[in-house]
Amino acid sequence: ADRIQSRGLVAEVEKQVAMSEAAVEQFLQAMQPLLKESDEEAKEGGDTEEAPKAEGGEEGEAPKDGKAEKEEVVAAAVKEAEKEATRALTGSKTMLAVKRVASKRLAESVAKSVTEELDALQTRTDVAQQKLLAVKKEVADKKYVK
């Protein structure tokens, strides 16, 4: 009975961790075009858009408004993807903690194997969180999201 219960316990956590990894991956994919675009602008000299603004008066501001609107939409999408990834990772960590406590109620031999499997899932969760943090730091450094 403990072995059957342990399989369900680990499978449930594995599903949550997979969802977390998918959410982080979705966030990373959403960020890739922005990171690439920023790098390309930096290579071309990112200040080229300042000149029309200074010279153009109201006409120069119209494209800027469109760009600003686009940036707001992108920023909102990025923040939503980040929230979803963070929410999924938090859910995984919570579920791992709860299942660790539950695994202590199992027979010692089963509990040991469950704990090893949960440790592996914890490692996957930690890796996903490190990826998320690395991209968030890069985004903050490049000032995509204010």
Phi and psi in radians as a Rosetta constraint file:
Dihedral C 1 N 2 CA 2 C 2 CIRCULARHARMONIC -1.141 0.35
Dihedral N 2 CA 2 C 2 N 3 CIRCULARHARMONIC -0.657 0.35
Dihedral C 2 N 3 CA 3 C 3 CIRCULARHARMONIC -1.127 0.35
Dihedral N 3 CA 3 C 3 N 4 CIRCULARHARMONIC -0.736 0.35
Dihedral C 3 N 4 CA 4 C 4 CIRCULARHARMONIC -1.117 0.35
Dihedral N 4 CA 4 C 4 N 5 CIRCULARHARMONIC -0.775 0.35
Dihedral C 4 N 5 CA 5 C 5 CIRCULARHARMONIC -1.104 0.35
Dihedral N 5 CA 5 C 5 N 6 CIRCULARHARMONIC -0.676 0.35
Dihedral C 5 N 6 CA 6 C 6 CIRCULARHARMONIC -1.155 0.35
Dihedral N 6 CA 6 C 6 N 7 CIRCULARHARMONIC -0.665 0.35
Dihedral C 6 N 7 CA 7 C 7 CIRCULARHARMONIC -1.070 0.35
Dihedral N 7 CA 7 C 7 N 8 CIRCULARHARMONIC -0.779 0.35
Dihedral C 7 N 8 CA 8 C 8 CIRCULARHARMONIC -1.133 0.35
Dihedral N 8 CA 8 C 8 N 9 CIRCULARHARMONIC -0.690 0.35
Dihedral C 8 N 9 CA 9 C 9 CIRCULARHARMONIC -1.070 0.35
Dihedral N 9 CA 9 C 9 N 10 CIRCULARHARMONIC -0.858 0.35
Dihedral C 9 N 10 CA 10 C 10 CIRCULARHARMONIC -1.210 0.35
Dihedral N 10 CA 10 C 10 N 11 CIRCULARHARMONIC -0.702 0.35
Dihedral C 10 N 11 CA 11 C 11 CIRCULARHARMONIC -1.086 0.35
Dihedral N 11 CA 11 C 11 N 12 CIRCULARHARMONIC -0.695 0.35
Dihedral C 11 N 12 CA 12 C 12 CIRCULARHARMONIC -1.106 0.35
Dihedral N 12 CA 12 C 12 N 13 CIRCULARHARMONIC -0.771 0.35
Dihedral C 12 N 13 CA 13 C 13 CIRCULARHARMONIC -1.181 0.35
Dihedral N 13 CA 13 C 13 N 14 CIRCULARHARMONIC -0.719 0.35
Dihedral C 13 N 14 CA 14 C 14 CIRCULARHARMONIC -1.051 0.35
Dihedral N 14 CA 14 C 14 N 15 CIRCULARHARMONIC -0.693 0.35
Dihedral C 14 N 15 CA 15 C 15 CIRCULARHARMONIC -1.095 0.35
Dihedral N 15 CA 15 C 15 N 16 CIRCULARHARMONIC -0.775 0.35
Dihedral C 15 N 16 CA 16 C 16 CIRCULARHARMONIC -1.124 0.35
Dihedral N 16 CA 16 C 16 N 17 CIRCULARHARMONIC -0.736 0.35
Dihedral C 16 N 17 CA 17 C 17 CIRCULARHARMONIC -1.123 0.35
Dihedral N 17 CA 17 C 17 N 18 CIRCULARHARMONIC -0.715 0.35
Dihedral C 17 N 18 CA 18 C 18 CIRCULARHARMONIC -1.081 0.35
Dihedral N 18 CA 18 C 18 N 19 CIRCULARHARMONIC -0.697 0.35
Dihedral C 18 N 19 CA 19 C 19 CIRCULARHARMONIC -1.116 0.35
Dihedral N 19 CA 19 C 19 N 20 CIRCULARHARMONIC -0.687 0.35
Dihedral C 19 N 20 CA 20 C 20 CIRCULARHARMONIC -1.113 0.35
Dihedral N 20 CA 20 C 20 N 21 CIRCULARHARMONIC -0.792 0.35
Dihedral C 20 N 21 CA 21 C 21 CIRCULARHARMONIC -1.077 0.35
Dihedral N 21 CA 21 C 21 N 22 CIRCULARHARMONIC -0.697 0.35
Dihedral C 21 N 22 CA 22 C 22 CIRCULARHARMONIC -1.139 0.35
Dihedral N 22 CA 22 C 22 N 23 CIRCULARHARMONIC -0.717 0.35
Dihedral C 22 N 23 CA 23 C 23 CIRCULARHARMONIC -1.131 0.35
Dihedral N 23 CA 23 C 23 N 24 CIRCULARHARMONIC -0.721 0.35
Dihedral C 23 N 24 CA 24 C 24 CIRCULARHARMONIC -1.146 0.35
Dihedral N 24 CA 24 C 24 N 25 CIRCULARHARMONIC -0.735 0.35
Dihedral C 24 N 25 CA 25 C 25 CIRCULARHARMONIC -1.093 0.35
Dihedral N 25 CA 25 C 25 N 26 CIRCULARHARMONIC -0.694 0.35
Dihedral C 25 N 26 CA 26 C 26 CIRCULARHARMONIC -1.101 0.35
Dihedral N 26 CA 26 C 26 N 27 CIRCULARHARMONIC -0.720 0.35
Dihedral C 26 N 27 CA 27 C 27 CIRCULARHARMONIC -1.092 0.35
Dihedral N 27 CA 27 C 27 N 28 CIRCULARHARMONIC -0.776 0.35
Dihedral C 27 N 28 CA 28 C 28 CIRCULARHARMONIC -1.083 0.35
Dihedral N 28 CA 28 C 28 N 29 CIRCULARHARMONIC -0.732 0.35
Dihedral C 28 N 29 CA 29 C 29 CIRCULARHARMONIC -1.145 0.35
Dihedral N 29 CA 29 C 29 N 30 CIRCULARHARMONIC -0.649 0.35
Dihedral C 29 N 30 CA 30 C 30 CIRCULARHARMONIC -1.153 0.35
Dihedral N 30 CA 30 C 30 N 31 CIRCULARHARMONIC -0.539 0.35
Dihedral C 30 N 31 CA 31 C 31 CIRCULARHARMONIC -1.453 0.35
Dihedral N 31 CA 31 C 31 N 32 CIRCULARHARMONIC -0.448 0.35
Dihedral C 31 N 32 CA 32 C 32 CIRCULARHARMONIC -0.977 0.35
Dihedral N 32 CA 32 C 32 N 33 CIRCULARHARMONIC -0.833 0.35
Dihedral C 32 N 33 CA 33 C 33 CIRCULARHARMONIC -1.087 0.35
Dihedral N 33 CA 33 C 33 N 34 CIRCULARHARMONIC -0.626 0.35
Dihedral C 33 N 34 CA 34 C 34 CIRCULARHARMONIC -1.203 0.35
Dihedral N 34 CA 34 C 34 N 35 CIRCULARHARMONIC -0.727 0.35
Dihedral C 34 N 35 CA 35 C 35 CIRCULARHARMONIC -1.132 0.35
Dihedral N 35 CA 35 C 35 N 36 CIRCULARHARMONIC -0.731 0.35
Dihedral C 35 N 36 CA 36 C 36 CIRCULARHARMONIC -1.143 0.35
Dihedral N 36 CA 36 C 36 N 37 CIRCULARHARMONIC -0.767 0.35
Dihedral C 36 N 37 CA 37 C 37 CIRCULARHARMONIC -1.060 0.35
Dihedral N 37 CA 37 C 37 N 38 CIRCULARHARMONIC -0.740 0.35
Dihedral C 37 N 38 CA 38 C 38 CIRCULARHARMONIC -1.133 0.35
Dihedral N 38 CA 38 C 38 N 39 CIRCULARHARMONIC -0.722 0.35
Dihedral C 38 N 39 CA 39 C 39 CIRCULARHARMONIC -1.101 0.35
Dihedral N 39 CA 39 C 39 N 40 CIRCULARHARMONIC -0.717 0.35
Dihedral C 39 N 40 CA 40 C 40 CIRCULARHARMONIC -1.158 0.35
Dihedral N 40 CA 40 C 40 N 41 CIRCULARHARMONIC -0.707 0.35
Dihedral C 40 N 41 CA 41 C 41 CIRCULARHARMONIC -1.112 0.35
Dihedral N 41 CA 41 C 41 N 42 CIRCULARHARMONIC -0.665 0.35
Dihedral C 41 N 42 CA 42 C 42 CIRCULARHARMONIC -1.141 0.35
Dihedral N 42 CA 42 C 42 N 43 CIRCULARHARMONIC -0.683 0.35
Dihedral C 42 N 43 CA 43 C 43 CIRCULARHARMONIC -1.161 0.35
Dihedral N 43 CA 43 C 43 N 44 CIRCULARHARMONIC -0.637 0.35
Dihedral C 43 N 44 CA 44 C 44 CIRCULARHARMONIC -1.412 0.35
Dihedral N 44 CA 44 C 44 N 45 CIRCULARHARMONIC -0.185 0.35
Dihedral C 44 N 45 CA 45 C 45 CIRCULARHARMONIC 1.623 0.35
Dihedral N 45 CA 45 C 45 N 46 CIRCULARHARMONIC 1.559 0.35
Dihedral C 45 N 46 CA 46 C 46 CIRCULARHARMONIC -1.046 0.35
Dihedral N 46 CA 46 C 46 N 47 CIRCULARHARMONIC -0.201 0.35
Dihedral C 46 N 47 CA 47 C 47 CIRCULARHARMONIC -1.482 0.35
Dihedral N 47 CA 47 C 47 N 48 CIRCULARHARMONIC 0.054 0.35
Dihedral C 47 N 48 CA 48 C 48 CIRCULARHARMONIC -1.120 0.35
Dihedral N 48 CA 48 C 48 N 49 CIRCULARHARMONIC -0.396 0.35
Dihedral C 48 N 49 CA 49 C 49 CIRCULARHARMONIC -1.436 0.35
Dihedral N 49 CA 49 C 49 N 50 CIRCULARHARMONIC -0.225 0.35
Dihedral C 49 N 50 CA 50 C 50 CIRCULARHARMONIC -1.240 0.35
Dihedral N 50 CA 50 C 50 N 51 CIRCULARHARMONIC -0.621 0.35
Dihedral C 50 N 51 CA 51 C 51 CIRCULARHARMONIC -1.088 0.35
Dihedral N 51 CA 51 C 51 N 52 CIRCULARHARMONIC -0.870 0.35
Dihedral C 51 N 52 CA 52 C 52 CIRCULARHARMONIC -1.054 0.35
Dihedral N 52 CA 52 C 52 N 53 CIRCULARHARMONIC -0.571 0.35
Dihedral C 52 N 53 CA 53 C 53 CIRCULARHARMONIC -1.129 0.35
Dihedral N 53 CA 53 C 53 N 54 CIRCULARHARMONIC -0.753 0.35
Dihedral C 53 N 54 CA 54 C 54 CIRCULARHARMONIC -1.227 0.35
Dihedral N 54 CA 54 C 54 N 55 CIRCULARHARMONIC -0.663 0.35
Dihedral C 54 N 55 CA 55 C 55 CIRCULARHARMONIC -1.484 0.35
Dihedral N 55 CA 55 C 55 N 56 CIRCULARHARMONIC -0.629 0.35
Dihedral C 55 N 56 CA 56 C 56 CIRCULARHARMONIC -1.381 0.35
Dihedral N 56 CA 56 C 56 N 57 CIRCULARHARMONIC -0.228 0.35
Dihedral C 56 N 57 CA 57 C 57 CIRCULARHARMONIC 1.064 0.35
Dihedral N 57 CA 57 C 57 N 58 CIRCULARHARMONIC -2.370 0.35
Dihedral C 57 N 58 CA 58 C 58 CIRCULARHARMONIC -1.199 0.35
Dihedral N 58 CA 58 C 58 N 59 CIRCULARHARMONIC -0.621 0.35
Dihedral C 58 N 59 CA 59 C 59 CIRCULARHARMONIC -1.121 0.35
Dihedral N 59 CA 59 C 59 N 60 CIRCULARHARMONIC -0.681 0.35
Dihedral C 59 N 60 CA 60 C 60 CIRCULARHARMONIC -1.183 0.35
Dihedral N 60 CA 60 C 60 N 61 CIRCULARHARMONIC -0.431 0.35
Dihedral C 60 N 61 CA 61 C 61 CIRCULARHARMONIC -1.405 0.35
Dihedral N 61 CA 61 C 61 N 62 CIRCULARHARMONIC -0.465 0.35
Dihedral C 61 N 62 CA 62 C 62 CIRCULARHARMONIC -1.033 0.35
Dihedral N 62 CA 62 C 62 N 63 CIRCULARHARMONIC -0.869 0.35
Dihedral C 62 N 63 CA 63 C 63 CIRCULARHARMONIC -1.110 0.35
Dihedral N 63 CA 63 C 63 N 64 CIRCULARHARMONIC -0.594 0.35
Dihedral C 63 N 64 CA 64 C 64 CIRCULARHARMONIC -1.100 0.35
Dihedral N 64 CA 64 C 64 N 65 CIRCULARHARMONIC -0.694 0.35
Dihedral C 64 N 65 CA 65 C 65 CIRCULARHARMONIC -1.081 0.35
Dihedral N 65 CA 65 C 65 N 66 CIRCULARHARMONIC -0.737 0.35
Dihedral C 65 N 66 CA 66 C 66 CIRCULARHARMONIC -1.095 0.35
Dihedral N 66 CA 66 C 66 N 67 CIRCULARHARMONIC -0.710 0.35
Dihedral C 66 N 67 CA 67 C 67 CIRCULARHARMONIC -1.199 0.35
Dihedral N 67 CA 67 C 67 N 68 CIRCULARHARMONIC -0.720 0.35
Dihedral C 67 N 68 CA 68 C 68 CIRCULARHARMONIC -1.099 0.35
Dihedral N 68 CA 68 C 68 N 69 CIRCULARHARMONIC -0.695 0.35
Dihedral C 68 N 69 CA 69 C 69 CIRCULARHARMONIC -1.113 0.35
Dihedral N 69 CA 69 C 69 N 70 CIRCULARHARMONIC -0.753 0.35
Dihedral C 69 N 70 CA 70 C 70 CIRCULARHARMONIC -1.086 0.35
Dihedral N 70 CA 70 C 70 N 71 CIRCULARHARMONIC -0.745 0.35
Dihedral C 70 N 71 CA 71 C 71 CIRCULARHARMONIC -1.104 0.35
Dihedral N 71 CA 71 C 71 N 72 CIRCULARHARMONIC -0.649 0.35
Dihedral C 71 N 72 CA 72 C 72 CIRCULARHARMONIC -1.145 0.35
Dihedral N 72 CA 72 C 72 N 73 CIRCULARHARMONIC -0.720 0.35
Dihedral C 72 N 73 CA 73 C 73 CIRCULARHARMONIC -1.121 0.35
Dihedral N 73 CA 73 C 73 N 74 CIRCULARHARMONIC -0.782 0.35
Dihedral C 73 N 74 CA 74 C 74 CIRCULARHARMONIC -1.109 0.35
Dihedral N 74 CA 74 C 74 N 75 CIRCULARHARMONIC -0.772 0.35
Dihedral C 74 N 75 CA 75 C 75 CIRCULARHARMONIC -1.065 0.35
Dihedral N 75 CA 75 C 75 N 76 CIRCULARHARMONIC -0.708 0.35
Dihedral C 75 N 76 CA 76 C 76 CIRCULARHARMONIC -1.130 0.35
Dihedral N 76 CA 76 C 76 N 77 CIRCULARHARMONIC -0.729 0.35
Dihedral C 76 N 77 CA 77 C 77 CIRCULARHARMONIC -1.135 0.35
Dihedral N 77 CA 77 C 77 N 78 CIRCULARHARMONIC -0.718 0.35
Dihedral C 77 N 78 CA 78 C 78 CIRCULARHARMONIC -1.117 0.35
Dihedral N 78 CA 78 C 78 N 79 CIRCULARHARMONIC -0.777 0.35
Dihedral C 78 N 79 CA 79 C 79 CIRCULARHARMONIC -1.105 0.35
Dihedral N 79 CA 79 C 79 N 80 CIRCULARHARMONIC -0.682 0.35
Dihedral C 79 N 80 CA 80 C 80 CIRCULARHARMONIC -1.137 0.35
Dihedral N 80 CA 80 C 80 N 81 CIRCULARHARMONIC -0.749 0.35
Dihedral C 80 N 81 CA 81 C 81 CIRCULARHARMONIC -1.120 0.35
Dihedral N 81 CA 81 C 81 N 82 CIRCULARHARMONIC -0.675 0.35
Dihedral C 81 N 82 CA 82 C 82 CIRCULARHARMONIC -1.146 0.35
Dihedral N 82 CA 82 C 82 N 83 CIRCULARHARMONIC -0.757 0.35
Dihedral C 82 N 83 CA 83 C 83 CIRCULARHARMONIC -1.058 0.35
Dihedral N 83 CA 83 C 83 N 84 CIRCULARHARMONIC -0.769 0.35
Dihedral C 83 N 84 CA 84 C 84 CIRCULARHARMONIC -1.097 0.35
Dihedral N 84 CA 84 C 84 N 85 CIRCULARHARMONIC -0.765 0.35
Dihedral C 84 N 85 CA 85 C 85 CIRCULARHARMONIC -1.120 0.35
Dihedral N 85 CA 85 C 85 N 86 CIRCULARHARMONIC -0.754 0.35
Dihedral C 85 N 86 CA 86 C 86 CIRCULARHARMONIC -1.130 0.35
Dihedral N 86 CA 86 C 86 N 87 CIRCULARHARMONIC -0.740 0.35
Dihedral C 86 N 87 CA 87 C 87 CIRCULARHARMONIC -1.076 0.35
Dihedral N 87 CA 87 C 87 N 88 CIRCULARHARMONIC -0.761 0.35
Dihedral C 87 N 88 CA 88 C 88 CIRCULARHARMONIC -1.138 0.35
Dihedral N 88 CA 88 C 88 N 89 CIRCULARHARMONIC -0.737 0.35
Dihedral C 88 N 89 CA 89 C 89 CIRCULARHARMONIC -1.132 0.35
Dihedral N 89 CA 89 C 89 N 90 CIRCULARHARMONIC -0.712 0.35
Dihedral C 89 N 90 CA 90 C 90 CIRCULARHARMONIC -1.090 0.35
Dihedral N 90 CA 90 C 90 N 91 CIRCULARHARMONIC -0.723 0.35
Dihedral C 90 N 91 CA 91 C 91 CIRCULARHARMONIC -1.069 0.35
Dihedral N 91 CA 91 C 91 N 92 CIRCULARHARMONIC -0.709 0.35
Dihedral C 91 N 92 CA 92 C 92 CIRCULARHARMONIC -1.125 0.35
Dihedral N 92 CA 92 C 92 N 93 CIRCULARHARMONIC -0.780 0.35
Dihedral C 92 N 93 CA 93 C 93 CIRCULARHARMONIC -1.109 0.35
Dihedral N 93 CA 93 C 93 N 94 CIRCULARHARMONIC -0.740 0.35
Dihedral C 93 N 94 CA 94 C 94 CIRCULARHARMONIC -1.105 0.35
Dihedral N 94 CA 94 C 94 N 95 CIRCULARHARMONIC -0.807 0.35
Dihedral C 94 N 95 CA 95 C 95 CIRCULARHARMONIC -1.110 0.35
Dihedral N 95 CA 95 C 95 N 96 CIRCULARHARMONIC -0.695 0.35
Dihedral C 95 N 96 CA 96 C 96 CIRCULARHARMONIC -1.051 0.35
Dihedral N 96 CA 96 C 96 N 97 CIRCULARHARMONIC -0.759 0.35
Dihedral C 96 N 97 CA 97 C 97 CIRCULARHARMONIC -1.111 0.35
Dihedral N 97 CA 97 C 97 N 98 CIRCULARHARMONIC -0.763 0.35
Dihedral C 97 N 98 CA 98 C 98 CIRCULARHARMONIC -1.117 0.35
Dihedral N 98 CA 98 C 98 N 99 CIRCULARHARMONIC -0.762 0.35
Dihedral C 98 N 99 CA 99 C 99 CIRCULARHARMONIC -1.237 0.35
Dihedral N 99 CA 99 C 99 N 100 CIRCULARHARMONIC -0.510 0.35
Dihedral C 99 N 100 CA 100 C 100 CIRCULARHARMONIC -1.095 0.35
Dihedral N 100 CA 100 C 100 N 101 CIRCULARHARMONIC -0.764 0.35
Dihedral C 100 N 101 CA 101 C 101 CIRCULARHARMONIC -1.106 0.35
Dihedral N 101 CA 101 C 101 N 102 CIRCULARHARMONIC -0.765 0.35
Dihedral C 101 N 102 CA 102 C 102 CIRCULARHARMONIC -1.108 0.35
Dihedral N 102 CA 102 C 102 N 103 CIRCULARHARMONIC -0.611 0.35
Dihedral C 102 N 103 CA 103 C 103 CIRCULARHARMONIC -1.169 0.35
Dihedral N 103 CA 103 C 103 N 104 CIRCULARHARMONIC -0.396 0.35
Dihedral C 103 N 104 CA 104 C 104 CIRCULARHARMONIC -1.245 0.35
Dihedral N 104 CA 104 C 104 N 105 CIRCULARHARMONIC -0.279 0.35
Dihedral C 104 N 105 CA 105 C 105 CIRCULARHARMONIC -1.476 0.35
Dihedral N 105 CA 105 C 105 N 106 CIRCULARHARMONIC -0.183 0.35
Dihedral C 105 N 106 CA 106 C 106 CIRCULARHARMONIC -1.428 0.35
Dihedral N 106 CA 106 C 106 N 107 CIRCULARHARMONIC 2.938 0.35
Dihedral C 106 N 107 CA 107 C 107 CIRCULARHARMONIC -1.032 0.35
Dihedral N 107 CA 107 C 107 N 108 CIRCULARHARMONIC 2.569 0.35
Dihedral C 107 N 108 CA 108 C 108 CIRCULARHARMONIC -0.969 0.35
Dihedral N 108 CA 108 C 108 N 109 CIRCULARHARMONIC -0.759 0.35
Dihedral C 108 N 109 CA 109 C 109 CIRCULARHARMONIC -1.145 0.35
Dihedral N 109 CA 109 C 109 N 110 CIRCULARHARMONIC -0.692 0.35
Dihedral C 109 N 110 CA 110 C 110 CIRCULARHARMONIC -1.259 0.35
Dihedral N 110 CA 110 C 110 N 111 CIRCULARHARMONIC -0.725 0.35
Dihedral C 110 N 111 CA 111 C 111 CIRCULARHARMONIC -1.031 0.35
Dihedral N 111 CA 111 C 111 N 112 CIRCULARHARMONIC -0.653 0.35
Dihedral C 111 N 112 CA 112 C 112 CIRCULARHARMONIC -1.117 0.35
Dihedral N 112 CA 112 C 112 N 113 CIRCULARHARMONIC -0.814 0.35
Dihedral C 112 N 113 CA 113 C 113 CIRCULARHARMONIC -1.189 0.35
Dihedral N 113 CA 113 C 113 N 114 CIRCULARHARMONIC -0.640 0.35
Dihedral C 113 N 114 CA 114 C 114 CIRCULARHARMONIC -1.126 0.35
Dihedral N 114 CA 114 C 114 N 115 CIRCULARHARMONIC -0.756 0.35
Dihedral C 114 N 115 CA 115 C 115 CIRCULARHARMONIC -1.071 0.35
Dihedral N 115 CA 115 C 115 N 116 CIRCULARHARMONIC -0.697 0.35
Dihedral C 115 N 116 CA 116 C 116 CIRCULARHARMONIC -1.101 0.35
Dihedral N 116 CA 116 C 116 N 117 CIRCULARHARMONIC -0.732 0.35
Dihedral C 116 N 117 CA 117 C 117 CIRCULARHARMONIC -1.167 0.35
Dihedral N 117 CA 117 C 117 N 118 CIRCULARHARMONIC -0.692 0.35
Dihedral C 117 N 118 CA 118 C 118 CIRCULARHARMONIC -1.158 0.35
Dihedral N 118 CA 118 C 118 N 119 CIRCULARHARMONIC -0.611 0.35
Dihedral C 118 N 119 CA 119 C 119 CIRCULARHARMONIC -1.088 0.35
Dihedral N 119 CA 119 C 119 N 120 CIRCULARHARMONIC -0.724 0.35
Dihedral C 119 N 120 CA 120 C 120 CIRCULARHARMONIC -1.115 0.35
Dihedral N 120 CA 120 C 120 N 121 CIRCULARHARMONIC -0.710 0.35
Dihedral C 120 N 121 CA 121 C 121 CIRCULARHARMONIC -1.181 0.35
Dihedral N 121 CA 121 C 121 N 122 CIRCULARHARMONIC -0.620 0.35
Dihedral C 121 N 122 CA 122 C 122 CIRCULARHARMONIC -1.103 0.35
Dihedral N 122 CA 122 C 122 N 123 CIRCULARHARMONIC -0.695 0.35
Dihedral C 122 N 123 CA 123 C 123 CIRCULARHARMONIC -1.090 0.35
Dihedral N 123 CA 123 C 123 N 124 CIRCULARHARMONIC -0.766 0.35
Dihedral C 123 N 124 CA 124 C 124 CIRCULARHARMONIC -1.069 0.35
Dihedral N 124 CA 124 C 124 N 125 CIRCULARHARMONIC -0.719 0.35
Dihedral C 124 N 125 CA 125 C 125 CIRCULARHARMONIC -1.122 0.35
Dihedral N 125 CA 125 C 125 N 126 CIRCULARHARMONIC -0.741 0.35
Dihedral C 125 N 126 CA 126 C 126 CIRCULARHARMONIC -1.101 0.35
Dihedral N 126 CA 126 C 126 N 127 CIRCULARHARMONIC -0.706 0.35
Dihedral C 126 N 127 CA 127 C 127 CIRCULARHARMONIC -1.099 0.35
Dihedral N 127 CA 127 C 127 N 128 CIRCULARHARMONIC -0.776 0.35
Dihedral C 127 N 128 CA 128 C 128 CIRCULARHARMONIC -1.091 0.35
Dihedral N 128 CA 128 C 128 N 129 CIRCULARHARMONIC -0.704 0.35
Dihedral C 128 N 129 CA 129 C 129 CIRCULARHARMONIC -1.169 0.35
Dihedral N 129 CA 129 C 129 N 130 CIRCULARHARMONIC -0.662 0.35
Dihedral C 129 N 130 CA 130 C 130 CIRCULARHARMONIC -1.121 0.35
Dihedral N 130 CA 130 C 130 N 131 CIRCULARHARMONIC -0.680 0.35
Dihedral C 130 N 131 CA 131 C 131 CIRCULARHARMONIC -1.073 0.35
Dihedral N 131 CA 131 C 131 N 132 CIRCULARHARMONIC -0.806 0.35
Dihedral C 131 N 132 CA 132 C 132 CIRCULARHARMONIC -1.066 0.35
Dihedral N 132 CA 132 C 132 N 133 CIRCULARHARMONIC -0.806 0.35
Dihedral C 132 N 133 CA 133 C 133 CIRCULARHARMONIC -1.114 0.35
Dihedral N 133 CA 133 C 133 N 134 CIRCULARHARMONIC -0.672 0.35
Dihedral C 133 N 134 CA 134 C 134 CIRCULARHARMONIC -1.107 0.35
Dihedral N 134 CA 134 C 134 N 135 CIRCULARHARMONIC -0.763 0.35
Dihedral C 134 N 135 CA 135 C 135 CIRCULARHARMONIC -1.216 0.35
Dihedral N 135 CA 135 C 135 N 136 CIRCULARHARMONIC -0.696 0.35
Dihedral C 135 N 136 CA 136 C 136 CIRCULARHARMONIC -1.059 0.35
Dihedral N 136 CA 136 C 136 N 137 CIRCULARHARMONIC -0.680 0.35
Dihedral C 136 N 137 CA 137 C 137 CIRCULARHARMONIC -1.155 0.35
Dihedral N 137 CA 137 C 137 N 138 CIRCULARHARMONIC -0.768 0.35
Dihedral C 137 N 138 CA 138 C 138 CIRCULARHARMONIC -1.096 0.35
Dihedral N 138 CA 138 C 138 N 139 CIRCULARHARMONIC -0.698 0.35
Dihedral C 138 N 139 CA 139 C 139 CIRCULARHARMONIC -1.117 0.35
Dihedral N 139 CA 139 C 139 N 140 CIRCULARHARMONIC -0.794 0.35
Dihedral C 139 N 140 CA 140 C 140 CIRCULARHARMONIC -1.091 0.35
Dihedral N 140 CA 140 C 140 N 141 CIRCULARHARMONIC -0.695 0.35
Dihedral C 140 N 141 CA 141 C 141 CIRCULARHARMONIC -1.115 0.35
Dihedral N 141 CA 141 C 141 N 142 CIRCULARHARMONIC -0.600 0.35
Dihedral C 141 N 142 CA 142 C 142 CIRCULARHARMONIC -1.660 0.35
Dihedral N 142 CA 142 C 142 N 143 CIRCULARHARMONIC 0.007 0.35
Dihedral C 142 N 143 CA 143 C 143 CIRCULARHARMONIC 1.053 0.35
Dihedral N 143 CA 143 C 143 N 144 CIRCULARHARMONIC 0.781 0.35
Dihedral C 143 N 144 CA 144 C 144 CIRCULARHARMONIC -1.324 0.35
Dihedral N 144 CA 144 C 144 N 145 CIRCULARHARMONIC -0.792 0.35
Dihedral C 144 N 145 CA 145 C 145 CIRCULARHARMONIC -2.005 0.35
Dihedral N 145 CA 145 C 145 N 146 CIRCULARHARMONIC 2.188 0.35
